[in-house]
Amino acid sequence: MNNVIQYRRVKCKNAISKSTLPGLDYTINPYLGCEHGCIYCYVPDVLRNKEFQNGWGTIVYAKENIVEALLKQIRAVRPGVIGYSTVTDPYQPFERRMCFARKIIETLLRYRFRISFQTKSSLILRDIDIISGENVEVGFTITSLDKEFTKKFEPNASLPEERVQALETFSEKGVKTWIFYGPIIYGFNDNDENIHNLVNLAKKTRSHILYDKLRLKPIVSNRIKKVLGEEVFEDIKRGDLEKHFRKAYYKVIKLGKEYDVKVEPAFK
């Protein structure tokens, strides 16, 4: 995917929002949009903004005053677990230029928030010196260790081996880590070899695994058709997707028990 990325800067009123996601009290999203451009991403389907829906992966807004907004807001917010981030990737390429993360992390930890990172980017290693202690955990979305899969489904994210190296580095430092295996896509990343490799990686890095299924919402469906073609989309859609998903997660759960790796659904 070689689309030109449109970068813009906007103002935000608040930095922290309440979260309804499992295990999170709050969320902070320094960007609107995500240039990783993953074709299975659910976010365009929950946005009301047509610009982002139609141009997902090619438009990124940076909330240029997010650090100032956080400093103003944080004293009035009770400390809890904050997801960093939930509708964008905080370490997407634009972060190299904006450099929001360090000040956000330092502020959240100073005010005794616990931070749960989720990313597909090895750029998070830039801040490894301040991402430590009991109040942080780092999750990497690793849907597959196959480069060809990544090129198709996650065109602008870090390569799988880069994410693996970053995961191993944080684990070696003693940071709590986890792997997000999702979405599980029938015919692409639900095979025995991929599942075995992910569970083995989790064992090696003392990580737990969260898994999730592909949800074929309208915009996701259209993006898959556009990128992979109608025939491939129909192959993914063909048959009982719930049945295929259950088969995959039974494999993950079984292997997790064999390897003594905690495995659980991302959404119950």
C-alpha positions as CSV (number, residue, x, y, z in Angstrom):
1,M,0.0,0.0,0.0
2,N,1.8,3.1,-1.3
3,N,-0.7,5.8,-0.5
4,V,0.6,9.2,0.4
5,I,-0.1,10.0,4.0
6,Q,-1.8,13.3,4.9
7,Y,-0.5,14.6,8.2
8,R,-2.4,17.3,10.1
9,R,-2.3,18.9,13.5
10,V,-5.4,19.6,15.6
11,K,-6.3,20.7,19.1
12,C,-8.0,18.5,21.7
13,K,-10.0,19.6,24.8
14,N,-9.2,16.5,26.9
15,A,-6.5,13.9,26.7
16,I,-8.0,11.1,28.8
17,S,-11.3,9.4,28.1
18,K,-13.2,6.7,30.0
19,S,-12.9,3.3,28.6
20,T,-15.4,0.4,28.4
21,L,-12.8,-2.1,27.3
22,P,-12.0,-5.0,29.6
23,G,-9.2,-4.3,32.1
24,L,-9.1,-0.6,31.3
25,D,-10.5,2.4,33.2
26,Y,-9.3,5.1,30.7
27,T,-7.7,5.5,27.4
28,I,-5.5,8.1,25.8
29,N,-5.2,8.4,22.0
30,P,-2.6,11.0,20.8
31,Y,-3.6,10.6,17.2
32,L,-6.7,10.3,15.1
33,G,-6.2,7.8,12.4
34,C,-3.4,5.3,12.0
35,E,-0.9,5.1,9.1
36,H,-0.3,1.4,9.7
37,G,-3.3,1.0,7.5
38,C,-4.3,-2.5,8.7
39,I,-7.1,-3.6,6.4
40,Y,-8.9,-5.5,9.1
41,C,-8.9,-2.6,11.6
42,Y,-12.3,-2.2,13.3
43,V,-11.8,1.6,14.0
44,P,-13.2,3.0,10.7
45,D,-16.4,1.2,11.3
46,V,-17.0,2.9,14.7
47,L,-16.0,6.4,13.6
48,R,-18.6,8.9,12.4
49,N,-16.1,10.8,10.4
50,K,-16.4,10.0,6.7
51,E,-13.0,11.3,5.9
52,F,-11.4,8.7,8.1
53,Q,-13.8,6.0,7.0
54,N,-12.9,6.5,3.4
55,G,-9.2,7.2,3.8
56,W,-8.2,5.0,6.7
57,G,-4.4,4.6,6.7
58,T,-3.8,7.7,4.7
59,I,-4.9,10.5,7.1
60,V,-3.4,11.1,10.5
61,Y,-4.3,14.0,12.9
62,A,-1.8,14.7,15.7
63,K,-3.3,16.2,18.8
64,E,-0.6,18.8,19.1
65,N,-1.6,20.0,22.5
66,I,-2.2,16.6,24.1
67,V,0.5,16.9,26.7
68,E,-0.8,20.3,27.8
69,A,-4.3,19.0,27.9
70,L,-3.2,16.0,29.9
71,L,-1.4,18.2,32.5
72,K,-4.6,20.3,32.9
73,Q,-6.9,17.3,33.2
74,I,-5.0,14.7,35.2
75,R,-5.3,16.2,38.7
76,A,-9.1,15.8,38.4
77,V,-8.9,12.1,37.3
78,R,-8.7,9.3,39.8
79,P,-5.7,7.1,39.0
80,G,-6.5,3.8,37.3
81,V,-5.4,1.6,34.3
82,I,-5.1,3.6,31.1
83,G,-4.9,2.0,27.6
84,Y,-2.2,3.6,25.5
85,S,-3.8,3.4,22.9
86,T,-7.2,1.9,21.8
87,V,-8.2,3.5,18.5
88,T,-4.8,4.4,17.1
89,D,-1.2,3.2,17.4
90,P,0.7,5.5,19.7
91,Y,4.0,4.5,18.1
92,Q,3.0,4.8,14.4
93,P,5.6,6.6,12.2
94,F,4.3,10.1,12.8
95,E,5.3,9.7,16.5
96,R,9.0,9.9,15.4
97,R,8.3,13.5,14.5
98,M,5.8,14.4,17.2
99,C,7.5,12.7,20.2
100,F,4.4,12.8,22.4
101,A,5.0,9.5,24.2
102,R,7.8,10.3,26.6
103,K,6.1,13.3,28.2
104,I,2.8,11.4,28.3
105,I,4.3,8.4,30.0
106,E,6.3,10.4,32.5
107,T,3.1,12.4,33.4
108,L,0.9,9.3,33.8
109,L,3.5,7.5,36.0
110,R,4.1,10.5,38.1
111,Y,0.4,10.7,38.9
112,R,0.3,6.9,39.7
113,F,-1.6,5.7,36.7
114,R,-0.9,2.2,35.4
115,I,-0.3,2.0,31.7
116,S,-1.2,-0.8,29.3
117,F,0.5,-0.3,26.0
118,Q,-0.6,-1.9,22.8
119,T,1.3,-1.4,19.6
120,K,2.5,-3.0,16.3
121,S,5.6,-0.8,16.3
122,S,9.2,-1.4,17.4
123,L,9.5,2.4,17.9
124,I,8.4,1.8,21.4
125,L,11.9,0.7,22.2
126,R,12.9,4.3,21.9
127,D,11.3,4.9,25.3
128,I,12.3,1.6,27.0
129,D,14.3,3.5,29.6
130,I,11.2,4.9,31.2
131,I,8.8,2.0,30.5
132,S,9.5,-0.1,33.5
133,G,8.2,-1.1,36.9
134,E,5.0,-2.6,38.2
135,N,2.8,0.1,36.7
136,V,3.4,-0.7,33.1
137,E,2.7,-3.6,30.7
138,V,3.5,-3.8,27.0
139,G,1.4,-5.7,24.5
140,F,2.3,-6.3,20.9
141,T,-0.2,-7.2,18.3
142,I,1.4,-10.2,16.5
143,T,-1.2,-11.7,14.2
144,S,1.3,-13.8,12.2
145,L,5.1,-14.3,11.9
146,D,4.7,-14.5,8.2
147,K,6.1,-11.4,6.3
148,E,3.7,-12.0,3.4
149,F,0.7,-11.8,5.7
150,T,2.0,-8.6,7.2
151,K,2.5,-7.0,3.8
152,K,-1.1,-7.8,2.8
153,F,-2.9,-7.0,6.1
154,E,-0.6,-4.6,8.0
155,P,1.2,-2.8,5.2
156,N,2.9,0.0,7.2
157,A,3.4,-1.7,10.6
158,S,6.7,-3.0,11.9
159,L,7.7,-6.3,10.4
160,P,6.9,-9.4,12.6
161,E,10.5,-10.0,13.5
162,E,10.9,-6.4,14.6
163,R,7.9,-6.8,16.9
164,V,9.3,-10.1,18.2
165,Q,12.6,-8.5,19.0
166,A,11.0,-5.6,20.8
167,L,8.8,-8.0,22.8
168,E,11.9,-10.1,23.8
169,T,13.7,-6.9,24.8
170,F,11.0,-5.7,27.1
171,S,10.6,-9.2,28.6
172,E,14.3,-9.5,29.3
173,K,14.1,-6.1,31.1
174,G,11.4,-7.6,33.4
175,V,8.4,-5.7,32.0
176,K,5.1,-7.6,32.0
177,T,4.3,-8.4,28.3
178,W,1.5,-9.9,26.3
179,I,0.7,-10.9,22.8
180,F,-2.5,-9.9,21.0
181,Y,-3.3,-12.6,18.5
182,G,-6.1,-11.0,16.5
183,P,-7.9,-10.9,14.4
184,I,-7.9,-14.6,13.6
185,I,-8.5,-14.7,9.8
186,Y,-9.7,-18.0,8.3
187,G,-7.2,-19.3,5.8
188,F,-4.4,-16.9,6.6
189,N,-3.2,-16.9,10.2
190,D,-5.2,-19.8,11.8
191,N,-2.9,-22.6,10.8
192,D,-1.2,-24.9,13.2
193,E,2.3,-23.6,12.5
194,N,1.4,-20.0,13.2
195,I,-0.4,-20.8,16.4
196,H,2.5,-23.0,17.6
197,N,5.0,-20.3,16.9
198,L,3.0,-17.7,18.8
199,V,2.5,-19.9,21.8
200,N,6.1,-20.8,21.8
201,L,7.0,-17.1,21.6
202,A,4.7,-16.4,24.6
203,K,6.4,-19.1,26.6
204,K,9.8,-17.8,25.8
205,T,8.9,-14.2,26.8
206,R,6.7,-15.1,29.8
207,S,3.8,-13.4,28.0
208,H,0.1,-14.2,28.1
209,I,-2.0,-14.3,24.9
210,L,-5.2,-12.5,24.2
211,Y,-7.0,-13.6,21.0
212,D,-9.9,-12.2,19.0
213,K,-11.8,-13.0,15.8
214,L,-12.2,-11.1,12.6
215,R,-15.4,-9.0,12.5
216,L,-16.6,-8.4,9.0
217,K,-18.2,-5.0,9.5
218,P,-19.1,-3.0,6.3
219,I,-15.9,-0.9,6.0
220,V,-13.6,-3.8,6.9
221,S,-15.3,-6.0,4.3
222,N,-14.9,-3.3,1.6
223,R,-11.2,-2.8,2.5
224,I,-10.5,-6.5,2.3
225,K,-12.3,-6.8,-1.1
226,K,-10.4,-3.7,-2.4
227,V,-6.9,-4.9,-1.3
228,L,-7.2,-8.7,-1.7
229,G,-9.9,-9.0,-4.3
230,E,-13.5,-10.3,-4.3
231,E,-12.5,-13.9,-4.7
232,V,-10.2,-13.9,-1.6
233,F,-12.8,-12.1,0.4
234,E,-15.4,-14.7,-0.5
235,D,-12.9,-17.4,0.5
236,I,-12.5,-15.8,3.9
237,K,-16.3,-15.3,4.3
238,R,-17.2,-18.8,3.0
239,G,-18.5,-21.3,5.4
240,D,-19.1,-21.0,9.1
241,L,-16.6,-18.3,10.3
242,E,-17.6,-18.9,13.9
243,K,-16.8,-22.5,13.5
244,H,-13.4,-21.8,12.0
245,F,-12.7,-19.3,14.8
246,R,-13.6,-21.8,17.5
247,K,-11.3,-24.3,16.0
248,A,-8.4,-21.8,16.0
249,Y,-8.9,-20.7,19.6
250,Y,-9.3,-24.3,20.8
251,K,-5.9,-24.9,19.4
252,V,-4.5,-21.9,21.1
253,I,-6.0,-22.9,24.4
254,K,-4.8,-26.5,24.2
255,L,-1.2,-25.4,23.3
256,G,-1.3,-22.8,26.0
257,K,-2.1,-25.5,28.6
258,E,0.7,-27.7,27.2
259,Y,3.2,-24.8,27.4
260,D,1.9,-23.3,30.6
261,V,1.0,-20.1,28.8
262,K,-2.1,-18.1,29.9
263,V,-4.5,-17.7,27.0
264,E,-7.8,-15.9,27.2
265,P,-10.2,-14.1,24.9
266,A,-9.8,-10.3,24.4
267,F,-13.5,-9.8,24.8
268,K,-15.7,-12.2,26.8
